[in-house]
């Protein structure tokens, strides 16, 4: 591999001159810059990134840990992170925890050895269930900042990007109440996650405020037959005329189950669920969705971490950024 020293020797200039010329420094004349770049191209010179990172004490690389690459929302957040990081001159290394606490710990340890400058992550399901946070605190104490998104550990002092989960379901439920729905149910297969709990509380507050009904909640375990459970639930509670789904699959299944049970959507029952545009089309009629703006979340997390990395000496207080959701009206609701 050709080095700066070899280029400098051949051109009879200093190593510093070669380095500055390759970085288009105004201190170096145009002719020298041209000669340096031509020789570098001839020898296919590539900067030694390991040496650079050691010299600058920076890798310009971010570690990203997500729980599930097959989750459409998380994949879109990852897209937003990568696009924004690239724009700001950083690379990313991605690890998948597969909802495992142990894999999450391993990913942090693997990348905290000098491979990355900081982390962006969404907390694994097992981590939230067991409420273990020491591995996050240890990483931060090593001088590696963390930005958490969506599912966050509230006991960890770090920057966070979340959506307005409580307000989103509160407002969506209020919307169904304005349709004069008498019995609104809440469906969730994410009850163990912080976001699932917040969405449930938002729904419960809205129905209790109206004094029309007690909360009616179906919690579906990960190993349960989601389709069978929702169909049985709707069959048993024939007077349900509104559904708030904490996740995209519950909303889609609710529509299909209601139609199979002879109900007309949205005449007899309205359904709203957290989902993306591409998820909504899997139900007929199409699901009215609460959109989380995943790419915006990804961009915000990248901006927050890179700002933190480039201003470490300022010791700024940690911040929580709330990304507002929006309701996209489709055919599964009246209003």
C-alpha positions in Angstrom: 0.0 0.0 0.0 1.4 3.4 -1.0 1.8 5.8 1.9 1.9 9.6 2.2 5.6 9.3 2.9 6.3 7.6 -0.4 4.2 10.2 -2.3 6.1 13.0 -0.6 9.5 11.5 -1.4 8.7 11.0 -5.0 7.4 14.6 -5.4 10.2 16.0 -3.2 7.8 17.8 -0.9 6.9 17.3 2.8 4.3 14.8 4.0 2.3 17.7 5.4 2.1 19.3 1.9 0.8 16.0 0.4 -1.8 15.7 3.1 -3.0 19.2 2.7 -3.1 18.9 -1.1 -5.2 15.8 -1.0 -7.6 17.7 1.3 -7.7 20.7 -1.0 -6.1 23.1 1.5 -6.0 26.7 0.4 -2.4 26.8 1.8 -1.2 24.7 -1.2 -0.9 26.1 -4.7 -3.0 24.7 -7.6 -0.1 23.2 -9.5 1.1 21.3 -6.4 -2.4 20.1 -5.7 -2.7 18.9 -9.3 0.7 17.0 -9.2 -0.1 15.4 -5.8 -3.5 14.2 -6.9 -2.3 12.9 -10.3 0.4 10.8 -8.5 -2.0 9.6 -5.9 -4.4 8.5 -8.6 -1.6 6.8 -10.6 -0.6 4.7 -7.5 -4.3 4.2 -6.5 -3.5 5.8 -3.1 -6.2 5.3 -0.4 -6.0 7.0 3.1 -5.3 4.6 5.9 -8.6 5.0 7.9 -7.3 3.1 10.9 -4.3 5.3 11.2 -6.4 8.4 10.7 -8.9 7.4 13.4 -6.1 6.7 15.8 -4.5 10.1 15.1 -7.8 12.0 15.3 -9.3 9.8 18.0 -12.4 9.6 15.8 -13.7 6.9 13.4 -16.5 9.0 11.9 -18.6 5.8 12.3 -21.8 5.3 14.2 -22.9 1.9 15.6 -26.7 1.3 15.1 -28.4 -1.5 17.0 -32.0 -2.4 16.0 -34.1 -5.3 17.4 -35.6 -6.6 14.1 -34.5 -5.9 10.5 -37.8 -7.4 9.2 -39.9 -4.8 11.0 -40.9 -2.3 8.4 -40.8 0.7 10.8 -37.3 -0.1 12.1 -36.0 -0.7 8.5 -37.3 2.8 7.5 -35.7 4.4 10.6 -32.4 2.7 9.6 -32.8 4.2 6.1 -33.2 7.6 7.6 -30.2 7.2 9.9 -27.9 6.1 7.1 -29.0 8.8 4.7 -28.5 11.6 7.2 -25.2 10.2 8.6 -23.8 10.0 5.0 -24.9 13.6 4.4 -23.0 14.7 7.5 -19.9 12.7 6.6 -20.3 9.6 8.8 -20.6 5.9 8.1 -22.8 3.4 10.0 -22.2 -0.2 11.2 -25.5 -2.0 11.9 -26.1 -4.9 14.4 -29.4 -6.8 15.0 -30.2 -7.7 18.5 -33.2 -10.0 17.5 -34.9 -8.7 20.7 -32.2 -10.4 22.8 -30.6 -8.7 25.9 -27.5 -10.8 25.5 -27.1 -10.0 21.8 -27.6 -6.3 22.5 -24.8 -6.4 25.2 -22.5 -8.3 22.7 -23.2 -5.7 20.0 -22.3 -2.8 22.3 -19.1 -4.6 23.5 -18.1 -5.5 20.0 -18.3 -2.0 18.6 -17.2 -0.1 21.8 -13.6 -1.3 21.2 -12.7 1.7 19.0 -14.8 0.8 16.0 -17.4 3.5 16.5 -17.7 7.0 18.0 -21.2 6.5 19.5 -24.4 4.5 19.2 -28.0 4.9 18.0 -30.3 2.1 19.2 -33.8 0.9 19.8 -34.0 -1.2 23.1 -34.6 -4.9 22.7 -37.8 -6.4 24.0 -36.1 -8.7 26.5 -34.1 -5.7 27.8 -37.4 -3.8 28.5 -39.0 -6.9 30.1 -36.1 -7.4 32.4 -35.5 -3.7 32.9 -31.7 -4.1 32.6 -29.8 -0.9 31.7 -26.3 -1.2 33.2 -24.8 -2.1 29.8 -26.0 1.3 28.4 -24.7 3.2 31.4 -21.3 1.4 31.1 -21.0 2.3 27.4 -21.8 6.0 28.1 -19.3 6.0 31.0 -16.6 4.9 28.4 -17.2 8.2 26.6 -19.4 6.7 23.9 -22.7 8.7 23.7 -26.0 6.9 22.9 -29.1 8.2 21.3 -32.2 5.9 21.8 -35.2 6.0 19.6 -38.8 4.7 19.8 -38.3 2.1 22.7 -36.2 3.9 25.2 -34.8 3.2 28.7 -36.0 6.1 30.9 -33.5 5.4 33.6 -30.6 6.1 31.2 -29.3 9.6 30.9 -28.9 10.0 27.1 -30.5 11.7 24.2 -33.7 10.2 23.0 -36.1 10.5 20.0 -39.6 9.3 20.6 -43.1 9.7 19.1 -46.1 11.1 20.9 -47.4 7.5 21.6 -49.8 8.5 24.5 -51.2 11.5 22.6 -51.5 9.6 19.4 -53.8 6.9 20.8 -55.7 9.4 23.0 -56.5 11.6 19.9 -57.3 8.6 17.7 -59.7 7.3 20.3 -61.3 10.7 20.6 -61.7 10.7 16.9 -63.7 7.4 17.1 -65.8 8.8 19.9 -66.7 11.8 17.7 -68.0 9.2 15.2 -70.4 8.3 18.0 -68.8 4.9 18.5 -70.2 3.3 21.7 -67.8 0.5 22.4 -64.2 0.9 21.4 -61.6 -1.8 21.9 -57.8 -1.6 22.1 -55.7 -4.4 20.5 -52.0 -4.9 21.1 -49.3 -7.5 20.6 -46.6 -5.2 22.0 -47.8 -4.9 25.6 -44.3 -5.6 27.0 -42.8 -2.6 25.2 -42.7 0.9 26.6 -44.5 2.2 23.5 -47.2 -0.4 23.9 -47.9 0.7 27.5 -48.0 4.4 26.5 -50.5 3.7 23.6 -52.7 1.7 26.0 -52.8 4.5 28.5 -53.7 7.1 25.9 -56.7 4.9 24.8 -57.8 4.2 28.4 -57.7 7.9 29.3 -59.9 8.9 26.3 -62.7 6.3 26.9 -62.7 6.9 30.7 -63.0 10.7 30.2 -66.2 10.2 28.2 -67.7 7.8 30.8 -69.3 5.8 28.0 -67.5 2.5 28.8 -64.7 0.8 30.7 -61.5 0.1 28.7 -61.9 -3.1 26.6 -58.4 -4.4 25.9 -57.1 -7.5 24.1 -53.4 -8.2 24.8 -51.9 -10.8 22.4 -48.7 -12.7 23.4 -45.9 -13.1 20.9 -46.5 -16.9 20.7 -50.3 -16.7 20.4 -52.3 -17.1 17.2 -53.0 -13.4 16.6 -55.6 -13.9 13.9 -57.5 -16.5 15.9 -57.5 -14.4 19.0 -58.7 -11.2 17.3 -61.5 -13.1 15.5 -62.6 -14.7 18.7 -62.5 -11.4 20.6 -64.7 -9.7 18.0 -67.1 -12.6 17.8 -67.5 -12.7 21.6 -67.9 -8.9 21.8 -70.4 -8.3 19.0 -71.2 -4.8 20.1 -67.6 -3.5 19.4 -68.0 -0.7 16.9 -64.5 0.8 17.1 -60.9 -0.5 17.3 -57.6 1.1 18.1 -54.7 -1.1 17.2 -51.3 -0.5 18.9 -49.5 -2.2 16.0 -50.1 -2.6 12.2 -50.8 -6.4 12.1 -53.6 -6.1 14.8 -55.3 -3.3 12.8 -55.2 -5.2 9.5 -56.4 -8.5 11.1 -59.2 -6.6 12.9 -60.5 -5.3 9.6 -60.3 -8.7 7.8 -61.9 -10.4 10.8 -64.8 -7.9 11.1 -65.5 -8.3 7.4 -65.5 -12.2 7.7 -67.9 -11.9 10.6 -70.3 -10.0 8.4 -69.6 -6.4 9.5 -69.3 -3.5 7.2 -66.2 -1.3 7.6 -66.6 1.5 8.4 -70.4 1.6 8.6 -70.6 -1.0 11.5 -67.0 -0.7 12.9 -64.1 1.8 12.5 -60.5 0.7 12.8 -57.4 2.8 13.3 -53.9 1.4 13.7 -50.2 2.3 13.9 -48.9 1.5 10.5 -47.1 2.7 7.4 -48.7 3.4 4.0 -47.3 0.1 2.7 -48.9 -1.8 5.6 -52.3 -0.1 5.2 -53.0 -1.6 1.7 -53.0 -5.2 3.1 -56.5 -4.6 4.5 -59.7 -4.1 2.6 -60.9 -1.5 3.1 -57.6 0.1 3.6 -56.6 0.8 7.2 -56.7 4.4 8.5 -53.2 4.8 10.0 -51.3 6.6 12.7 -48.0 7.4 10.9 -44.8 7.6 13.0 -42.6 9.2 10.3 -39.8 6.6 10.6 -37.4 8.3 8.2 -37.7 11.6 10.2 -37.0 9.7 13.4 -33.9 8.2 11.8 -32.7 11.6 10.6 -33.3 13.2 14.0 -31.3 10.5 15.8 -28.3 10.9 13.4 -28.4 14.7 13.8 -28.6 14.4 17.6 -25.7 11.9 17.9 -23.4 13.7 15.5 -24.1 17.1 17.2 -23.2 15.4 20.5 -20.0 13.9 19.0 -18.9 17.2 17.5 -19.6 19.2 20.7 -18.4 16.8 23.4 -16.5 19.6 25.1 -19.7 21.6 25.7 -21.1 18.9 28.0 -24.7 19.8 27.0 -27.7 18.4 28.9 -29.4 15.4 27.4 -32.5 16.1 25.3 -35.6 14.2 24.3 -37.0 15.1 20.9 -40.7 14.2 20.3 -41.7 13.5 16.7 -45.4 14.2 16.1 -47.5 11.4 14.6 -50.2 12.1 12.0 -53.4 10.3 11.1 -53.7 9.3 7.4 -57.4 8.8 6.6 -58.3 5.7 4.6 -61.5 3.8 4.2 -61.6 2.1 7.6 -63.0 5.1 9.5 -65.9 7.5 8.8 -64.1 10.8 9.6 
